[in-house]
């Protein structure tokens, strides 16, 4: 299930964002705005509350023609890296495989940085299947740690998750778990 979010920013420009997983709170676009262009563009400005959502449209994934699939991006709701635990990100729909391309950790906000969190990616039943636990290199505002080409093909019915194995020792440390990949129909 994806959400297309069309909104008007404070400059009066009409924009849209494709959100495949995540949260829009209090009618606002989250701090990371994801727009699907010919090349996927991810920006991480600290928008706070300057983008008001004016319409939401929900669509289920549609199978791509045989041999033609596009890279997609999914992300978690905001994670508190000062607390341990796992977060489910995406349930692979029936009749699809998911081929994971990248796994990412992004820091949105951090104060008094110290020891970075140890993170992991996997499924809801095997939480470090794909990556980790490993010390995150994302330990400053608007930085990310990217794991390229984990080479995993996951079947329908599995839920992709990200987790904090050992917490950050910063006073405040929030961010996102992100992964990119290809939904391939059976």
HUBEL-V429975 format. One record per pair of residues at least 24 apart in sequence whose ideal C-beta (glycine too) atoms are under 8 Angstrom apart, sorted by the first residue. I is the first residue (numbers start at 0). GAP is how many residues later the second one is. D is the distance in whole Angstrom. If there is no record, write none. Layout:
# HUBEL-V429975
i->(I	I)
gap->(GAP	GAP)
d->(D	D)
This chain:
# HUBEL-V429975
i->(0	0	0	0	1	1	1	1	2	2	2	2	3	3	3	3	4	4	4	4	5	5	5	5	5	6	6	6	6	6	7	7	7	8	8	9	9	14	18	19	19	19	19	19	20	20	20	20	20	21	21	21	21	21	22	22	23	23	26	26	27	27	28	29	30	30	31	31	31	31	33	33	39	39	39	41	41	43	43	43	43	45	45	45	45	59	60	60	60	62	62	62	63	63	63	65	68	68	68	69	70	70	70	70	71	71	71	71	72	72	72	73	73	73	73	73	74	74	74	74	75	75	75	75	77	77	77	77	78	78	78	78	78	78	79	79	80	80	80	80	80	80	80	80	80	80	80	81	81	81	81	81	81	81	81	82	82	83	83	83	83	83	84	84	85	85	85	85	85	85	86	86	86	86	87	87	87	87	88	88	88	88	88	88	89	89	89	90	90	90	91	91	91	91	91	91	91	91	92	92	93	93	94	94	94	95	95	95	95	95	96	96	96	96	96	96	96	97	97	97	97	97	97	97	97	98	98	98	98	98	98	99	99	99	99	99	99	99	99	99	99	100	100	100	100	100	100	100	101	101	101	101	101	101	101	101	101	102	102	102	102	102	102	102	102	102	103	103	103	103	103	103	103	103	103	104	104	104	104	104	104	104	104	104	104	105	105	105	105	105	105	105	106	106	106	106	106	106	106	106	106	106	107	107	107	107	107	108	108	108	108	108	109	109	109	109	109	109	109	109	110	110	110	110	111	111	111	112	112	112	112	112	113	113	113	114	114	115	116	116	116	116	116	116	117	117	117	118	118	118	118	118	118	119	119	119	120	120	120	120	120	120	120	120	121	121	121	122	122	122	122	122	123	123	123	124	126	126	127	127	131	131	132	132	132	137	138	138	138	143	155)
gap->(57	58	59	60	56	57	58	59	53	54	55	56	52	53	54	55	24	48	50	51	47	48	49	50	51	44	45	46	47	48	43	44	46	41	42	40	41	36	56	52	53	54	55	70	53	54	55	68	69	52	53	54	55	154	54	55	29	32	25	26	24	25	24	48	47	77	43	74	76	144	39	41	31	33	140	31	136	62	64	98	100	62	63	95	96	33	32	35	122	32	33	122	119	120	121	119	113	114	115	112	30	109	110	111	108	109	110	111	105	106	107	86	104	105	106	107	101	102	103	104	86	100	101	102	30	96	97	98	83	85	95	96	97	98	93	94	26	36	38	55	83	86	87	89	92	93	94	35	85	86	87	88	89	90	91	81	84	79	80	81	82	83	78	79	38	41	75	76	77	78	74	75	76	90	36	71	72	73	70	71	72	73	88	90	69	70	89	66	67	68	62	63	64	65	66	67	68	91	63	90	62	63	61	90	91	60	87	88	89	90	56	57	58	59	86	87	89	55	56	60	62	83	84	85	86	53	54	55	82	83	85	30	50	51	52	53	54	60	79	80	81	47	48	49	78	79	80	81	44	45	46	47	48	76	77	78	79	27	28	43	44	47	59	74	75	76	40	41	42	43	72	73	74	75	76	31	32	33	39	40	57	70	71	72	73	32	36	37	38	69	70	72	31	32	33	34	35	36	37	66	67	68	33	34	66	67	68	32	63	64	65	66	29	30	31	58	60	62	63	64	59	60	61	62	58	59	60	26	27	55	57	60	54	55	56	53	54	52	47	48	49	50	51	56	46	47	48	26	43	44	45	46	58	42	43	45	26	29	39	40	41	42	56	58	38	39	41	31	35	36	37	38	34	35	37	33	34	36	35	37	31	33	30	32	33	37	29	31	34	34	30)
d->(6	8	6	8	7	6	8	7	6	7	6	8	8	5	8	7	6	6	8	6	8	6	5	8	7	5	6	5	5	8	8	7	6	7	5	4	7	8	8	6	7	4	8	7	4	6	7	5	5	8	5	7	6	8	4	7	6	8	6	5	7	7	6	7	8	5	7	7	7	6	6	7	6	6	8	7	8	7	7	5	8	8	8	8	8	8	6	7	6	7	8	4	8	8	7	8	5	7	6	7	6	6	7	6	7	7	7	6	7	8	5	7	7	6	8	8	5	7	4	8	6	5	4	8	7	5	7	7	7	7	6	6	6	6	7	6	8	4	8	8	6	6	4	8	4	7	6	8	5	5	8	7	8	7	5	7	6	8	5	7	7	5	7	6	7	5	5	7	4	8	6	6	7	6	6	5	8	5	8	5	6	6	6	7	7	5	8	8	8	5	6	7	5	7	5	7	7	8	6	8	5	7	6	6	5	5	5	6	6	7	6	7	6	7	8	5	7	7	5	8	7	5	7	6	7	7	5	8	5	5	6	6	5	8	5	8	7	8	6	8	4	8	7	8	8	5	5	7	6	6	6	7	8	8	7	5	8	6	5	8	4	6	8	8	8	5	5	7	5	7	8	7	4	7	8	5	8	5	6	5	8	6	8	6	8	6	8	7	4	5	5	6	5	7	6	6	7	5	7	7	7	4	7	7	5	5	7	6	6	7	5	8	7	6	6	8	5	6	5	8	6	5	4	8	6	4	8	5	6	8	5	7	7	4	6	7	4	6	5	8	6	6	4	7	7	4	4	8	7	7	6	7	8	7	5	5	8	8	7	7	5	8	7	7	8	6	7	7	5	6	6	6	8	4	5	8	6	5	8	8	8	7	8	4	7	6	7	8	8	8	8)
